[in-house]
Amino acid sequence: MSYSAEDIEVLDKKFPSLKDEFHIPTFKSLGIAPPQSKDENDDSIYLCGNSLGLMPKATESAILEELAVWKEKGVEGHFKHPKTPWLDIDLPVVPLIAPIIGAKENEVAVMGSLTMNLNSLLCAFYQPKGRKRKILFEKHAFPSDFYAFLNQAYLKDLSEEDLLQLEPRSGEYTLRTEDIIKVIEEQHEEIALMCFSGIQYYTGQYFKMKEITEAAHKKEIIVGWDLAHAVGNVDVQLHDWDVDFACWCSYKYLNSGPGGIAGVFINERWTDQKFHSKSSQLNYFPRLAGWWGNNASARFSMKEEFDPIPSALGFRQSNPSVVDVVALHSSLKIIHKFGGIKAIREKSIEMTKLMDVLLKESPHYVKPTALLSRGFTIITPHTSLERGSQLSLLFASGWMPIVFEQLHSLGVICDERKPDVIRLAPVALYNSFQDVMSAMEKLKASLDVASNAVMTAIT
């Protein structure tokens, strides 16, 4: 299957973007000398939303509005505000996040940063007992997750041996669901908790979250998910899938800005006070706690009595950054305007399919099962149900730096993972099918340059 110019035009009409709602970096703003066919004020092709999403135009005014309130009202902005008092600044965000992750509103809180939230949740949910003390997760998870798991084990007087990492079969790049479930079934007596990535950051594999969660729960294993690369990218249903907890960042597909505020999902059964009053001396699930998770009506009474809000909000610790929250809010409103996560997913499947087809037409493409002595292969799963809006290209030794530099010089912004991987991630909100087509044409030219350079070096 190939695509004509007419096909691309039809797709862009069927799946329009909201590109005009975002600031798109230009050749000039990036400091790139434009090719002869381009002007310095022309937009780049930004395929890096899996690393940092672009800035919504509404974000600047949203932040300036809060700075004005701070300037004009000082501390009274917490209670007197033309829009939302800072005391409740994060609450209007919750109804916009909940449908993106398939959660009830009482299961969502906007708070902290990703790894901080992961550590906080692990402190609550990771309760090793006897032999059942291991944490199961994927080999080559994002390093920050590994550091969190490792030190949670140390804090429980355990060791690295209590981390159970599962890696792909020899000669394969991604994990098979049946292999994950096999480990769960065979080693469940030793596994206290499992926490995989919803989408693996390096390969782009979208794990079968529902199936894996069900298998783990049958063996009384607590299930958490790191949704850094899944939130705003794929259509997850955390409540219906009965996930125990999840956490995510918001600066990728949610476009909240670098280091933007993160979020957590906590299944409502863990915040049901009636449930816990039957099972322990406390009437709540113990956690790392703070005053922002305490009963809002008594928050300023300063009592030495923790009465958590009976929802995910009870896991909040400190008051959130107002600037971070309104930045996230401005982007979430665009997602809502676009049609929500289902509309995003529908378009991204087609964009990634287009990219996959065009890449495999390249004479430099090598099948994943072959020895990679030249060109590139795709290490992301082939089927749409097993990937999000990202394809990871693995290059033969020496190719990647040349291709990456060439793409950048042509105004294609993507992501490198040394030594040999480039990640391409079109985003439904602000990328078009023409963007993808143009980027693949530029990749073709870049591959030719790399091939010639490598051949010259050999000879």
C-alpha positions as CSV (number, residue, x, y, z in Angstrom):
1,M,0.0,0.0,0.0
2,S,1.2,3.5,-0.9
3,Y,-0.2,7.0,-0.4
4,S,-0.8,9.6,-3.1
5,A,-1.0,13.3,-2.6
6,E,-4.7,13.0,-3.0
7,D,-4.8,10.4,-0.2
8,I,-3.0,12.8,2.1
9,E,-5.4,15.6,1.3
10,V,-8.4,13.4,2.0
11,L,-6.9,12.3,5.4
12,D,-6.2,15.9,6.4
13,K,-9.8,16.8,5.6
14,K,-11.1,13.8,7.6
15,F,-8.8,14.4,10.5
16,P,-8.1,18.1,10.9
17,S,-5.6,19.4,13.4
18,L,-5.8,22.3,15.9
19,K,-2.4,23.5,14.8
20,D,-3.4,27.1,15.0
21,E,-4.0,26.7,18.8
22,F,-0.2,26.0,19.3
23,H,3.1,27.8,18.9
24,I,5.1,25.8,16.3
25,P,8.9,26.4,16.3
26,T,10.2,27.9,13.1
27,F,13.5,27.6,11.3
28,K,14.4,31.1,12.7
29,S,13.4,30.3,16.3
30,L,15.3,27.1,16.2
31,G,18.4,28.7,14.7
32,I,18.3,26.5,11.6
33,A,19.4,27.9,8.3
34,P,16.4,27.1,6.0
35,P,16.9,25.1,2.8
36,Q,16.5,27.0,-0.4
37,S,12.8,26.0,-0.7
38,K,12.0,27.4,2.7
39,D,11.8,30.7,4.5
40,E,13.2,31.3,8.0
41,N,9.7,32.0,9.3
42,D,8.3,28.7,8.0
43,D,7.3,26.1,10.7
44,S,9.4,23.1,11.5
45,I,7.9,19.7,11.5
46,Y,7.6,18.8,15.1
47,L,7.5,15.1,15.8
48,C,8.7,15.2,19.4
49,G,5.5,15.4,21.4
50,N,6.6,12.1,23.2
51,S,9.4,14.1,24.8
52,L,7.9,17.6,25.2
53,G,4.6,18.8,23.8
54,L,4.2,22.1,22.1
55,M,3.0,25.2,23.9
56,P,-0.7,26.1,23.5
57,K,-1.2,29.8,22.6
58,A,-3.7,30.1,25.4
59,T,-1.1,29.1,28.0
60,E,0.7,32.4,28.0
61,S,-2.4,34.5,28.8
62,A,-3.6,31.9,31.4
63,I,-0.3,32.3,33.3
64,L,-0.3,36.1,32.9
65,E,-3.8,36.2,34.4
66,E,-2.6,34.4,37.5
67,L,0.5,36.6,37.8
68,A,-1.8,39.6,37.6
69,V,-4.0,38.3,40.5
70,W,-0.8,37.7,42.6
71,K,0.3,41.2,41.7
72,E,-3.0,42.8,42.6
73,K,-4.3,40.6,45.4
74,G,-1.4,38.9,47.0
75,V,-2.4,36.3,49.5
76,E,-6.1,37.0,49.0
77,G,-5.9,35.3,45.6
78,H,-6.3,32.1,47.5
79,F,-9.9,33.1,48.4
80,K,-10.9,36.0,46.1
81,H,-10.3,35.5,42.4
82,P,-12.1,36.5,39.2
83,K,-12.1,32.9,38.1
84,T,-11.0,30.1,40.4
85,P,-9.5,30.9,43.9
86,W,-6.1,29.3,44.3
87,L,-7.4,27.2,47.2
88,D,-9.3,25.1,44.6
89,I,-7.2,25.9,41.5
90,D,-6.7,22.2,40.6
91,L,-10.3,21.1,41.0
92,P,-11.6,22.2,37.5
93,V,-8.8,20.2,35.9
94,V,-10.0,16.9,37.4
95,P,-13.1,16.6,35.2
96,L,-11.0,17.1,32.1
97,I,-8.3,14.5,33.1
98,A,-10.7,11.8,34.2
99,P,-12.1,10.9,30.7
100,I,-8.6,10.9,29.2
101,I,-7.6,8.0,31.5
102,G,-11.0,6.3,31.9
103,A,-11.4,7.2,35.5
104,K,-14.1,8.4,37.8
105,E,-13.5,12.0,39.0
106,N,-13.0,10.8,42.6
107,E,-10.1,8.6,41.4
108,V,-8.0,11.5,40.0
109,A,-5.7,14.0,41.6
110,V,-3.4,16.6,39.9
111,M,-0.2,16.8,42.0
112,G,3.5,16.7,42.1
113,S,5.8,15.3,39.5
114,L,5.9,11.8,38.0
115,T,8.7,10.1,40.0
116,M,7.7,11.9,43.2
117,N,4.2,10.5,42.8
118,L,5.4,7.1,41.9
119,N,7.5,7.0,45.1
120,S,4.5,8.2,47.1
121,L,2.2,5.6,45.7
122,L,4.8,2.8,46.2
123,C,5.1,3.8,49.9
124,A,1.4,3.2,50.2
125,F,0.9,0.2,47.9
126,Y,4.2,-1.8,48.1
127,Q,3.8,-3.9,51.3
128,P,6.1,-6.9,51.1
129,K,5.2,-9.8,53.4
130,G,7.3,-12.9,53.8
131,R,8.1,-14.4,50.4
132,K,5.7,-12.1,48.6
133,R,8.0,-9.1,48.4
134,K,9.2,-8.6,44.8
135,I,8.4,-5.8,42.4
136,L,7.8,-7.0,38.8
137,F,8.5,-4.5,36.0
138,E,10.0,-4.4,32.5
139,K,13.8,-4.5,31.9
140,H,15.0,-1.2,30.5
141,A,12.2,0.7,32.0
142,F,12.8,4.5,32.2
143,P,15.7,4.8,34.7
144,S,13.8,7.0,37.1
145,D,11.4,4.1,37.7
146,F,14.2,1.7,38.3
147,Y,15.7,4.1,40.8
148,A,12.4,4.4,42.6
149,F,11.8,0.6,42.7
150,L,15.3,-0.1,43.9
151,N,15.2,2.4,46.7
152,Q,11.8,1.3,47.8
153,A,13.2,-2.2,48.2
154,Y,16.1,-0.7,50.2
155,L,13.7,1.2,52.4
156,K,12.0,-2.1,53.3
157,D,15.4,-3.7,54.2
158,L,15.3,-5.7,50.9
159,S,17.8,-5.7,48.0
160,E,18.1,-5.5,44.3
161,E,17.4,-9.2,44.2
162,D,13.8,-8.3,45.1
163,L,13.4,-6.5,41.7
164,L,12.0,-8.9,39.1
165,Q,12.7,-7.5,35.7
166,L,11.3,-9.1,32.6
167,E,13.0,-8.7,29.2
168,P,12.1,-9.6,25.6
169,R,13.1,-13.0,24.2
170,S,16.5,-13.2,22.5
171,G,16.4,-11.5,19.2
172,E,13.2,-9.6,19.9
173,Y,12.7,-6.0,20.9
174,T,9.4,-6.0,22.8
175,L,7.8,-8.2,25.4
176,R,5.2,-10.8,24.7
177,T,2.0,-10.6,26.8
178,E,2.1,-14.3,27.3
179,D,5.6,-14.1,28.7
180,I,4.5,-11.5,31.2
181,I,1.5,-13.6,32.3
182,K,3.6,-16.7,32.5
183,V,5.9,-15.0,35.0
184,I,2.9,-13.8,37.0
185,E,1.4,-17.3,37.1
186,E,4.7,-19.1,37.9
187,Q,6.2,-16.6,40.4
188,H,3.1,-15.0,42.0
189,E,4.0,-16.3,45.4
190,E,7.0,-14.0,45.4
191,I,5.5,-10.9,43.7
192,A,3.9,-8.2,45.9
193,L,3.5,-5.6,43.2
194,M,3.9,-5.0,39.5
195,C,4.3,-1.7,37.8
196,F,4.9,-1.6,34.0
197,S,4.9,1.3,31.7
198,G,1.6,1.7,29.8
199,I,3.7,2.5,26.8
200,Q,7.4,1.6,26.9
201,Y,9.3,4.9,26.4
202,Y,12.1,3.4,24.2
203,T,10.3,0.9,22.0
204,G,6.9,2.5,22.0
205,Q,5.2,-0.8,22.9
206,Y,1.7,-0.4,24.2
207,F,1.2,-3.1,26.8
208,K,-2.1,-5.0,27.0
209,M,-3.0,-3.4,30.2
210,K,-6.4,-4.9,30.8
211,E,-5.2,-8.5,30.2
212,I,-2.1,-8.1,32.4
213,T,-4.0,-6.4,35.2
214,E,-6.5,-9.2,35.3
215,A,-3.8,-11.9,35.4
216,A,-2.0,-10.2,38.2
217,H,-5.2,-9.6,40.3
218,K,-6.0,-13.3,40.0
219,K,-2.8,-13.9,41.9
220,E,-3.4,-11.2,44.5
221,I,-0.7,-8.9,43.1
222,I,-1.1,-5.1,43.4
223,V,-1.1,-3.5,39.9
224,G,0.2,0.0,39.1
225,W,1.1,1.6,35.7
226,D,3.4,4.4,34.8
227,L,1.5,6.3,32.1
228,A,4.1,8.8,31.1
229,H,3.9,7.9,27.4
230,A,0.3,6.7,27.5
231,V,-1.7,9.6,28.9
232,G,-3.1,11.7,26.1
233,N,-1.8,9.2,23.6
234,V,-3.9,6.1,23.9
235,D,-7.4,5.4,25.2
236,V,-7.0,3.7,28.6
237,Q,-9.8,2.7,30.9
238,L,-8.2,2.5,34.3
239,H,-11.4,2.2,36.3
240,D,-13.0,-0.5,34.1
241,W,-9.7,-2.4,34.0
242,D,-9.6,-2.3,37.8
243,V,-6.1,-0.9,38.0
244,D,-5.0,-0.2,41.6
245,F,-3.0,2.9,40.9
246,A,-1.3,4.9,38.1
247,C,0.8,8.0,37.7
248,W,1.8,10.2,34.8
249,C,3.5,13.4,33.7
250,S,1.7,16.0,31.7
251,Y,4.4,17.7,29.6
252,K,4.3,15.2,26.7
253,Y,1.0,14.5,25.1
254,L,-0.9,16.8,27.5
255,N,1.3,19.8,26.6
256,S,1.5,21.4,30.1
257,G,5.1,22.6,29.6
258,P,8.6,21.5,30.8
259,G,8.4,19.9,34.2
260,G,4.6,20.5,34.3
261,I,2.4,19.2,37.1
262,A,1.7,15.5,37.1
263,G,-1.2,13.3,38.3
264,V,-2.3,10.1,40.0
265,F,-5.1,7.6,39.6
266,I,-6.1,5.7,42.7
267,N,-8.9,3.1,42.4
268,E,-11.9,4.2,44.5
269,R,-11.8,1.1,46.6
270,W,-8.6,2.3,48.2
271,T,-10.2,5.5,49.3
272,D,-13.4,3.9,50.5
273,Q,-13.4,4.6,54.3
274,K,-16.0,2.0,55.0
275,F,-13.9,-0.7,53.4
276,H,-10.8,0.2,55.4
277,S,-12.7,0.6,58.7
278,K,-13.4,-3.1,58.5
279,S,-9.9,-4.1,57.7
280,S,-7.7,-2.0,60.0
281,Q,-7.6,0.2,63.0
282,L,-7.6,3.2,60.7
283,N,-10.6,4.3,58.7
284,Y,-8.4,5.2,55.7
285,F,-5.6,3.7,53.7
286,P,-2.2,5.0,55.1
287,R,-0.1,7.0,52.7
288,L,2.5,9.8,52.5
289,A,0.2,12.5,53.7
290,G,0.1,16.3,53.8
291,W,-2.3,19.1,54.6
292,W,-3.7,19.4,51.1
293,G,-5.1,15.9,51.3
294,N,-6.8,16.7,54.6
295,N,-10.5,17.5,54.9
296,A,-10.8,20.8,53.1
297,S,-13.3,22.2,55.5
298,A,-10.8,21.7,58.4
299,R,-7.6,22.4,56.6
300,F,-7.0,25.7,58.2
301,S,-8.0,24.6,61.7
302,M,-4.5,23.2,62.1
303,K,-5.6,20.2,64.1
304,E,-3.2,17.4,64.7
305,E,-5.7,14.9,63.3
306,F,-5.5,13.5,59.7
307,D,-8.9,13.3,58.2
308,P,-8.2,12.5,54.5
309,I,-10.5,13.6,51.7
310,P,-12.2,10.3,50.7
311,S,-11.0,10.3,47.1
312,A,-7.7,10.5,45.3
313,L,-7.5,14.1,46.4
314,G,-6.7,12.7,49.9
315,F,-3.3,11.7,48.5
316,R,-2.3,15.2,47.8
317,Q,0.4,16.6,50.1
318,S,1.1,20.2,49.3
319,N,-0.8,23.0,47.6
320,P,0.0,22.9,43.8
321,S,1.8,25.4,41.7
322,V,-0.9,27.7,40.3
323,V,1.2,28.5,37.2
324,D,1.6,24.8,36.5
325,V,-2.1,24.0,37.0
326,V,-3.4,26.7,34.7
327,A,-0.8,25.7,32.0
328,L,-2.2,22.2,32.1
329,H,-5.8,23.4,32.1
330,S,-5.3,25.5,29.0
331,S,-4.1,22.4,27.1
332,L,-6.8,20.1,28.4
333,K,-9.4,22.5,27.1
334,I,-7.9,22.1,23.6
335,I,-8.0,18.3,24.0
336,H,-11.7,18.6,24.9
337,K,-12.3,20.8,21.9
338,F,-10.6,18.3,19.6
339,G,-13.1,15.6,20.7
340,G,-11.2,14.0,23.5
341,I,-8.9,11.0,23.7
342,K,-11.0,8.8,21.4
343,A,-10.6,11.4,18.6
344,I,-6.9,11.7,19.3
345,R,-6.4,8.0,19.2
346,E,-8.4,7.5,16.0
347,K,-6.3,10.1,14.2
348,S,-3.0,9.0,15.6
349,I,-3.5,5.4,14.5
350,E,-3.9,6.6,10.9
351,M,-0.8,8.9,11.2
352,T,1.3,6.2,12.6
353,K,0.1,3.8,10.0
354,L,1.1,6.3,7.3
355,M,4.5,6.7,8.8
356,D,5.0,2.9,9.1
357,V,4.0,2.3,5.4
358,L,6.3,5.0,4.1
359,L,9.2,3.9,6.3
360,K,8.9,0.3,5.0
361,E,9.0,1.5,1.4
362,S,12.6,2.8,2.0
363,P,15.4,0.8,0.4
364,H,17.3,1.3,3.6
365,Y,14.6,-0.5,5.7
366,V,15.6,-3.9,7.2
367,K,13.1,-6.3,8.7
368,P,13.4,-6.6,12.5
369,T,14.3,-10.3,12.3
370,A,17.3,-9.6,10.0
371,L,20.9,-8.7,11.0
372,L,21.2,-5.0,11.1
373,S,24.4,-4.3,9.3
374,R,23.0,-1.4,7.3
375,G,20.1,1.0,7.3
376,F,17.4,0.8,10.0
377,T,14.6,-1.3,11.3
378,I,11.5,-0.4,13.4
379,I,11.5,-1.8,16.9
380,T,7.9,-0.7,17.7
381,P,5.2,-3.3,17.3
382,H,3.6,-3.5,13.8
383,T,0.0,-3.6,14.9
384,S,-1.9,-0.4,15.9
385,L,-3.3,-2.0,19.1
386,E,0.2,-2.6,20.4
387,R,1.6,0.9,19.9
388,G,0.8,4.5,20.5
389,S,1.7,7.5,18.4
390,Q,5.4,6.7,18.2
391,L,7.7,4.6,16.0
392,S,11.2,3.9,17.2
393,L,13.8,3.4,14.5
394,L,17.0,1.4,15.3
395,F,19.9,2.2,13.0
396,A,23.0,0.3,12.1
397,S,26.1,1.5,13.9
398,G,27.2,4.9,12.8
399,W,24.0,5.8,10.9
400,M,21.8,7.5,13.6
401,P,23.9,10.6,14.4
402,I,24.1,11.4,10.7
403,V,20.4,10.9,10.1
404,F,19.5,12.9,13.2
405,E,21.7,15.8,12.3
406,Q,20.4,15.8,8.7
407,L,16.7,15.8,9.8
408,H,17.3,18.7,12.2
409,S,19.0,20.7,9.4
410,L,15.8,20.1,7.3
411,G,13.5,21.3,10.1
412,V,12.3,17.9,11.4
413,I,12.4,17.9,15.1
414,C,12.5,14.4,16.6
415,D,14.2,12.6,19.5
416,E,17.4,10.6,19.7
417,R,18.2,7.9,22.2
418,K,21.9,7.1,22.0
419,P,23.6,5.1,20.6
420,D,21.3,4.1,17.7
421,V,17.6,5.0,18.1
422,I,15.5,7.9,16.8
423,R,11.9,8.2,18.0
424,L,9.3,9.8,15.7
425,A,6.0,10.8,17.3
426,P,3.4,12.7,15.3
427,V,0.8,14.3,17.6
428,A,-2.9,14.4,16.5
429,L,-3.6,17.8,18.0
430,Y,-1.0,19.8,16.0
431,N,0.4,17.5,13.3
432,S,-1.1,16.9,9.9
433,F,-0.8,14.0,7.5
434,Q,1.1,16.3,5.2
435,D,3.6,16.9,8.1
436,V,4.2,13.1,8.2
437,M,4.5,12.8,4.5
438,S,7.0,15.7,4.3
439,A,9.0,14.4,7.2
440,M,9.3,10.9,5.6
441,E,10.6,12.6,2.4
442,K,13.2,14.4,4.4
443,L,14.1,11.2,6.2
444,K,14.6,9.5,2.9
445,A,17.1,12.2,1.9
446,S,18.8,11.9,5.3
447,L,19.2,8.1,4.9
448,D,20.8,8.6,1.5
449,V,23.3,11.0,3.1
450,A,24.0,8.5,5.9
451,S,24.4,5.6,3.5
452,N,26.9,7.5,1.4
453,A,28.8,8.7,4.4
454,V,29.1,5.2,5.9
455,M,30.1,3.7,2.6
456,T,32.8,6.4,2.1
457,A,34.1,5.7,5.6
458,I,34.4,2.0,4.9
459,T,36.2,2.5,1.5
